[in-house]
Amino acid sequence: MSIPRTSLQQKRAWFQMGFFILFVIAPPLDLFRLDLNLGHFILFGFHWTLGIDAFIAGEASSLDAAINLIIRGFFPILLIGGLLIWSAWRWGRLYCGWLCPHFSVVEVINRLMLRASGKPSIWERKTLPEKQPDGSKLKPDPVYWIPTAVAIIGFAFLWALTLLTYLLPPGEIYSNLFTGNLTRNQSIFLGVGTLLLSIEFGFARHLFCRFGCAVGLFQSLAWMANDKAMVVGFDIQRATDCNSCNNACDNACPMRLRPRTLKRKMFTCTECGECISACTKVEDRDHKQSLLRWVEGEDAKVVVTGRSSDSQREGQAGKPAGRR
């Protein structure tokens, strides 16, 4: 039986799929890549250099070279990095949960492992409950280890191949691959890359997202610096409703976090909303609203401190008033 998805998760899946396709086709379409043969970037079909060739050839001044470095080098990096950090400061790791091509692979393999073993990761201590948030049953089937292994190796090879096309002319790489004429270095890159990525996707994908990804780490640091940033809030006034649940929100988290805890304990939250969707399905069976939802501003500060504000203690029903 397939795992049902809410409209939120279906929308997120479309974002992930679209960005993953863009990740793969960007080099062949010359949208973005670093051509090591040419020694510079290709951006939207144009050659993007640092503009210092004239200075090296003695045809431009050092001032011209410095201006070109700032405009063509430092400014784009600051702009892109600044937008990413600002987005994370306000909304958390949205890039990770909604766009990142690595995290989308993590979630696909999670779901396949869950179907195969009842655990989304081999490091999970116990199998998750068979009862799903919508009330259906999901029984582990060892047959799913076959598509799990195929997905791990397949995604690893695709990632290695795509990374290679970001560094060398894609036409050359794909032509050599399909005709069986890969060079020695190209073959080594694909072989070693596929092996290492297979190990990472199979055994350490969550560890990489939590501790090894610099993009994710800087987003988390920016997010933690803003106590009013968007975060998953828990309606503690209805906490007794959790007594009849099998921790569906915890089970649904692809990063293996506990959504009903304090923000500092959710440092690597990707804002994927899987916990919210799981709680929505559980509560919908009793025609109730989810106990989890995204909050920001003053309501988000409650998730940071774990204490209710004065207005919330006065009984603003339905608003997340704290965490456990």
C-alpha positions in Angstrom: 0.0 0.0 0.0 1.4 3.4 -0.9 2.0 6.1 1.7 -0.7 8.8 1.3 0.5 12.4 0.8 -1.3 15.7 1.7 -1.6 18.5 -0.8 1.2 20.3 1.0 3.6 17.4 0.5 2.4 16.9 -3.1 3.2 20.6 -3.8 6.6 20.1 -2.1 7.3 17.0 -4.2 6.7 19.0 -7.4 9.2 21.7 -6.2 11.7 19.0 -5.5 11.2 17.2 -8.7 11.5 20.4 -10.8 14.6 21.5 -9.0 16.2 18.0 -9.4 15.5 18.0 -13.1 17.0 21.5 -13.3 20.1 20.3 -11.4 20.6 17.6 -14.0 19.9 19.5 -17.2 21.6 22.8 -16.2 25.0 21.8 -17.6 23.8 20.4 -21.0 21.7 23.5 -21.5 24.6 25.7 -20.5 22.5 27.4 -17.8 25.3 27.0 -15.2 28.6 25.1 -15.1 32.3 25.5 -14.5 34.2 24.4 -17.6 37.7 23.2 -16.5 38.9 23.1 -20.1 38.1 26.8 -20.6 39.0 27.8 -17.0 35.8 29.8 -16.3 32.0 29.6 -15.7 29.3 29.3 -18.3 26.2 31.2 -17.2 23.0 31.1 -19.3 25.1 30.4 -22.4 27.5 33.2 -21.8 31.2 32.9 -20.8 31.5 34.3 -17.3 35.1 35.2 -16.6 36.7 37.4 -13.9 37.7 39.9 -16.5 41.4 39.9 -15.6 42.7 38.5 -18.9 43.4 42.0 -20.2 45.3 42.8 -17.0 47.4 39.6 -17.3 48.2 40.5 -20.9 49.3 44.0 -19.8 46.4 45.7 -21.6 44.5 47.0 -18.5 45.3 48.7 -15.3 45.2 47.1 -11.8 42.2 49.3 -11.0 40.3 47.8 -13.9 41.2 44.3 -12.8 40.1 45.1 -9.2 36.7 46.5 -10.4 36.2 43.4 -12.6 37.0 41.1 -9.7 34.5 42.8 -7.5 31.7 43.0 -10.1 32.2 39.6 -11.6 33.5 37.6 -8.6 32.7 38.9 -5.2 29.4 40.6 -5.9 27.6 37.5 -7.4 28.9 35.4 -4.4 27.7 38.0 -1.9 24.3 38.4 -3.6 23.5 34.7 -3.8 24.9 33.9 -0.4 23.1 36.9 1.1 19.8 35.9 -0.3 20.2 32.3 0.9 21.2 33.5 4.4 18.4 36.0 4.6 15.9 33.4 3.5 17.2 31.0 6.2 17.2 33.8 8.8 13.5 34.4 8.2 12.1 31.0 7.1 14.7 28.4 8.1 16.2 25.7 5.8 13.5 26.0 3.1 16.1 25.4 0.4 16.9 22.0 2.0 13.3 20.9 2.5 11.9 22.2 -0.7 14.6 22.3 -3.4 17.9 20.6 -2.4 18.5 17.7 -4.9 20.4 15.8 -2.2 17.6 16.0 0.4 15.0 14.8 -2.2 17.2 11.7 -2.7 17.3 11.3 1.1 13.5 11.2 1.3 13.1 8.8 -1.6 15.5 6.3 0.0 13.9 6.9 3.4 10.5 5.8 2.0 11.9 2.8 0.2 13.8 1.6 3.4 10.6 2.1 5.4 8.8 -0.2 2.9 11.6 -2.7 3.1 12.3 -2.8 6.8 9.9 -0.7 8.7 12.7 1.8 9.4 13.6 4.9 7.4 17.3 4.4 8.2 19.4 1.4 9.2 20.5 3.4 12.2 16.9 3.6 13.6 16.8 1.6 16.8 13.2 0.4 16.5 10.9 -0.2 13.6 8.2 2.4 13.2 4.5 1.6 13.9 2.7 -0.1 11.0 -0.3 2.2 11.5 0.0 5.3 9.3 -1.3 8.8 10.2 -4.4 8.3 8.0 -5.2 5.0 9.8 -3.9 2.6 7.1 -1.4 -0.1 7.7 2.1 -0.4 6.2 3.7 -3.8 6.6 7.4 -4.1 5.8 8.2 -6.2 2.8 11.8 -7.4 2.3 11.2 -7.4 -1.5 11.6 -3.6 -1.4 15.3 -4.0 -0.6 15.8 -4.6 -4.3 14.4 -1.2 -5.5 16.1 0.4 -2.5 19.5 -0.9 -3.6 18.7 0.1 -7.2 17.7 3.6 -6.1 20.9 4.1 -4.0 23.2 3.0 -6.8 21.2 4.7 -9.5 21.0 8.0 -7.7 24.7 7.8 -6.8 25.7 7.2 -10.5 23.4 10.0 -11.7 24.8 12.4 -9.1 28.4 11.5 -10.1 27.6 11.9 -13.8 25.9 15.2 -13.2 28.7 16.6 -11.1 31.2 15.6 -13.9 29.1 17.5 -16.4 29.4 20.6 -14.2 33.2 20.4 -14.7 33.7 19.2 -18.2 31.7 19.7 -21.5 28.4 17.8 -21.0 28.3 16.9 -24.7 31.6 15.2 -24.5 30.8 13.3 -21.3 27.4 12.0 -22.5 28.8 11.1 -25.9 31.7 9.2 -24.4 29.4 7.5 -22.0 26.9 6.3 -24.6 29.6 5.2 -27.0 31.7 3.5 -24.3 34.7 5.8 -24.9 35.1 7.4 -21.5 38.6 8.6 -20.8 40.6 7.0 -17.9 40.1 10.0 -15.7 36.4 10.3 -16.5 35.9 6.6 -15.7 37.8 6.9 -12.4 35.7 10.0 -11.5 32.4 8.2 -12.2 33.5 4.9 -10.5 34.8 6.5 -7.3 32.0 9.1 -7.2 29.3 6.4 -7.6 31.0 4.2 -4.9 31.3 7.1 -2.4 27.8 8.4 -3.0 26.4 4.9 -2.7 27.9 4.6 0.7 26.7 8.1 1.7 23.1 7.5 0.3 22.9 4.1 1.9 24.5 4.7 5.3 25.2 8.4 6.1 22.7 10.6 4.2 21.1 12.0 7.4 24.5 12.5 9.0 25.7 14.5 5.9 22.6 16.7 6.0 23.0 17.3 9.7 26.7 17.7 10.1 28.5 17.6 6.7 26.6 20.1 4.5 28.0 23.6 4.7 25.0 25.1 3.0 22.7 23.5 5.5 24.9 24.4 8.4 25.0 28.2 7.6 21.2 28.1 7.0 20.7 26.6 10.5 23.0 29.1 12.1 21.2 32.0 10.5 17.8 30.5 11.5 18.9 30.0 15.1 20.0 33.7 15.3 16.4 34.9 14.7 14.1 33.9 17.6 11.1 35.1 15.5 11.9 33.0 12.4 9.3 30.6 11.1 9.3 27.3 13.0 7.0 24.4 13.7 4.8 25.3 16.7 3.0 22.8 19.0 -0.4 23.6 20.5 0.3 22.6 24.1 -3.2 23.4 25.2 -4.3 20.3 23.3 -1.4 18.2 24.3 -3.7 15.5 25.7 -4.8 14.7 22.1 -1.3 13.2 21.6 -2.2 10.4 24.1 -4.1 8.5 21.4 -1.4 9.0 18.7 1.7 6.8 18.0 4.0 9.7 17.7 3.1 10.2 14.0 4.9 13.5 13.8 8.2 12.0 15.1 7.9 9.1 12.8 7.3 11.3 9.8 10.4 13.5 10.2 12.9 12.7 7.5 15.7 14.2 9.6 14.7 12.0 12.6 13.9 15.0 14.9 11.2 15.5 17.5 8.9 18.3 16.2 7.3 18.9 19.6 10.4 20.0 21.3 12.3 23.3 21.6 13.8 25.0 18.6 17.4 24.5 19.7 16.8 20.8 19.6 15.5 21.1 16.0 18.7 22.8 14.8 18.7 20.8 11.5 14.9 21.1 10.8 14.4 21.5 7.0 10.9 23.0 7.2 9.6 20.1 5.0 6.3 20.1 7.0 6.1 16.3 7.1 5.4 16.4 10.8 2.6 19.0 10.2 1.1 16.8 7.4 1.2 13.7 9.6 -0.5 15.4 12.5 -3.1 16.9 10.1 -4.0 13.3 8.9 -4.3 12.0 12.5 -6.4 14.9 13.7 -8.5 14.9 10.5 -9.9 11.5 11.5 -11.5 13.1 14.5 -12.4 16.3 12.5 -9.9 18.3 14.5 -7.1 20.7 13.5 -3.5 19.8 13.6 -1.6 20.4 16.8 1.4 21.4 14.7 1.7 24.3 12.4 4.2 26.9 11.2 4.4 30.0 13.4 6.6 33.1 13.3 7.0 36.4 15.1 6.0 36.4 18.8 4.4 33.0 18.5 7.8 31.6 17.3 9.6 33.0 20.4 7.5 30.6 22.5 9.2 27.7 20.7 12.6 29.2 21.5 12.0 29.7 25.2 9.4 26.9 25.9 7.4 29.4 28.0 4.0 30.8 27.2 3.5 34.5 26.7 1.1 36.5 28.8 -1.5 36.7 26.0 -1.3 33.0 25.4 -1.7 32.2 29.1 -4.9 34.3 29.0 -6.4 31.6 26.8 -5.8 32.3 23.1 -7.2 28.9 22.1 -5.8 27.2 19.0 -2.4 29.1 19.0 0.8 27.3 19.7 1.5 28.2 23.3 4.6 26.3 24.0 6.6 23.1 23.6 7.2 19.9 25.5 
